[in-house]
C-alpha cells in the first residue's frame, strides 16, 4: 500500500511542473504566432493554455490582450475579469481592464479599475498616467464638445507595458 501511495505522489510531483511548463510553452508559442500576425493560431494557442491551466491568470490575460487588439471588447473584458479572478493582486490586470473600459467609453468603470491598481501599488507611474488620462476623458465627456475630444491625448501606451516579474499583460512589440 505504501508503494502505491509513493508512486502516486511521485507522479503528482512530476506532472505538476510539466503542466506549468506546457502552459508557458503554449503562451510563448501564442506570442510568437501573434508577433507573426497569425492571429487565429495565437488565439487558439492561448485558449489551449487556458484549458491546460484554467486557474492561471497569464493565459487569460494574453488572450484578452489579443482580443482587445482586434476590438473584441466584450470577449477581452471577460478574459481580463477571469485573469483578475485568478490573480487579484496584479495591478497590471486592472490597468488592462481599464483600457477595455476606455475603449467602451465607460470612463467610471475605467476609473474604478485604475483606483484598484493604485491601491495595490500606489507609486506605480503607469497607473498615475492612466488615472490622469481617464480624468481627462471624464472631463471631456462632461463638456460634451467634439473639439475637446479631438484635443485629448492618446491612451498612454506604457500604461500596461511594465517590467513586472511576469509582465506579459501587454501586447508583443
C-alpha positions in Angstrom: 0.0 0.0 0.0 2.8 2.4 0.8 4.4 1.7 -2.6 1.3 2.8 -4.4 0.9 6.0 -2.4 4.6 6.7 -3.0 4.1 6.2 -6.7 1.1 8.4 -6.8 3.0 11.2 -5.0 5.9 10.9 -7.4 3.5 11.1 -10.4 1.9 14.2 -9.0 5.3 15.8 -8.4 6.4 15.2 -12.0 3.1 16.0 -13.6 2.5 19.4 -12.0 5.7 21.0 -13.2 5.2 19.6 -16.7 1.8 21.2 -16.8 3.2 24.5 -15.9 5.9 24.2 -18.5 3.3 23.2 -21.1 1.3 26.4 -20.3 4.5 28.5 -20.6 5.4 26.8 -23.9 1.8 27.4 -25.2 2.0 31.1 -24.1 5.4 31.5 -25.8 4.0 29.9 -29.0 0.9 32.1 -28.9 3.1 35.2 -28.5 5.2 34.0 -31.5 2.1 33.5 -33.6 0.9 36.9 -32.6 4.1 38.6 -33.5 4.0 36.9 -36.9 0.5 38.2 -37.5 -1.1 34.7 -37.2 -3.9 35.8 -35.0 -6.1 32.7 -35.3 -3.3 30.5 -34.3 -2.3 32.8 -31.5 -5.9 32.8 -30.2 -6.2 29.0 -30.4 -2.9 28.5 -28.6 -3.9 30.9 -25.8 -7.1 29.0 -25.5 -5.2 25.7 -25.2 -3.1 27.3 -22.4 -6.3 28.2 -20.6 -7.6 24.6 -21.0 -4.3 23.3 -19.6 -4.5 25.6 -16.6 -7.8 27.4 -16.2 -6.6 28.9 -12.8 -3.6 30.7 -14.3 -4.0 34.4 -14.9 -1.5 34.8 -17.6 -3.2 32.7 -20.4 -6.4 34.7 -19.8 -4.5 38.0 -19.9 -2.7 37.1 -23.1 -5.9 36.0 -24.8 -7.6 39.2 -23.6 -4.8 41.4 -25.0 -5.1 39.6 -28.3 -8.9 40.0 -28.4 -8.6 43.7 -27.4 -6.2 44.3 -30.3 -8.9 43.0 -32.6 -11.5 45.3 -31.0 -13.4 42.4 -29.5 -14.0 44.3 -26.3 -16.7 42.1 -24.8 -14.6 39.0 -25.0 -11.5 40.9 -23.9 -13.3 42.2 -20.8 -14.4 38.7 -19.9 -10.9 37.3 -20.2 -9.4 40.1 -18.2 -12.0 39.5 -15.5 -11.1 35.8 -15.5 -7.4 36.8 -15.1 -8.2 39.1 -12.2 -10.2 36.3 -10.5 -7.1 34.1 -10.7 -4.6 36.9 -9.7 -6.4 39.7 -7.8 -3.1 41.2 -6.7 -1.7 42.1 -10.1 -2.3 45.8 -10.7 -1.4 45.4 -14.4 -4.6 43.3 -14.9 -6.7 46.1 -13.5 -5.0 48.6 -15.7 -5.6 46.4 -18.8 -9.2 46.1 -17.9 -9.3 49.9 -17.5 -8.1 50.1 -21.1 -11.0 47.9 -22.2 -13.4 50.2 -20.4 -11.8 53.2 -22.1 -12.4 51.6 -25.5 -16.0 51.2 -24.5 -16.2 54.8 -23.2 -17.1 53.5 -19.8 -15.0 56.1 -18.0 -16.3 55.5 -14.5 -15.5 51.8 -14.8 -12.1 52.6 -16.1 -11.5 55.0 -13.2 -12.6 52.3 -10.7 -10.1 49.8 -12.2 -7.3 52.4 -12.1 -8.1 53.1 -8.5 -7.8 49.4 -7.6 -4.5 49.3 -9.4 -3.3 52.3 -7.3 -4.5 50.6 -4.1 -2.4 47.6 -5.0 0.7 49.7 -5.9 0.3 53.4 -5.1 3.6 54.5 -6.6 3.2 52.8 -10.0 3.9 55.5 -12.6 1.8 53.9 -15.3 -1.2 53.8 -13.0 -0.8 57.5 -12.3 -0.6 58.3 -16.0 -3.7 56.3 -16.8 -5.5 57.9 -13.9 -4.8 61.4 -15.4 -5.9 60.2 -18.8 -9.2 58.8 -17.5 -9.8 62.1 -15.6 -9.2 64.0 -18.8 -11.7 61.8 -20.7 -14.3 62.1 -18.0 -13.9 65.9 -18.0 -14.3 66.0 -21.8 -17.4 63.8 -21.5 -18.9 66.3 -19.2 -18.1 69.2 -21.5 -19.6 67.1 -24.4 -17.8 69.1 -27.0 -16.4 67.4 -30.1 -13.5 69.9 -30.2 -12.4 69.0 -26.6 -12.4 65.3 -27.5 -10.2 65.9 -30.5 -7.6 67.7 -28.4 -7.3 64.7 -25.9 -4.1 62.8 -25.8 -3.9 59.2 -26.9 -4.1 56.5 -24.3 -0.7 56.2 -22.7 0.8 53.1 -24.3 3.1 52.4 -21.3 0.1 52.2 -19.0 0.3 48.4 -19.2 3.7 47.9 -20.7 5.6 47.2 -17.5 8.6 45.2 -16.5 6.9 43.2 -13.7 8.0 39.6 -12.9 5.6 38.2 -15.5 5.0 41.5 -17.4 3.2 39.7 -20.2 -0.2 41.5 -19.9 0.8 43.8 -22.7 0.9 43.2 -26.4 4.1 42.0 -28.1 6.4 44.6 -29.6 
